[in-house]
């Protein structure tokens, strides 16, 4: 997952969509590290969290060879 911390506005929509996949820090911003690999079987939940982000701070990035 691509996470752009500088763009996150702390709306928390991703967290509401799936709290385990999208934890928040104490300020209410996403605490998901950039480059996090979405667990197998959680792709739909991750996409939902990404889709509901009003700031568009999250994206799915294809896995690169060797990762």
ABEGO torsion letter per residue (X at the ends): XBBBAAABAGAGAAAAABAAABBBBAAGBBABBBGBBBBBGAAAAAAAAAAABAAGABBBBBBBBGX
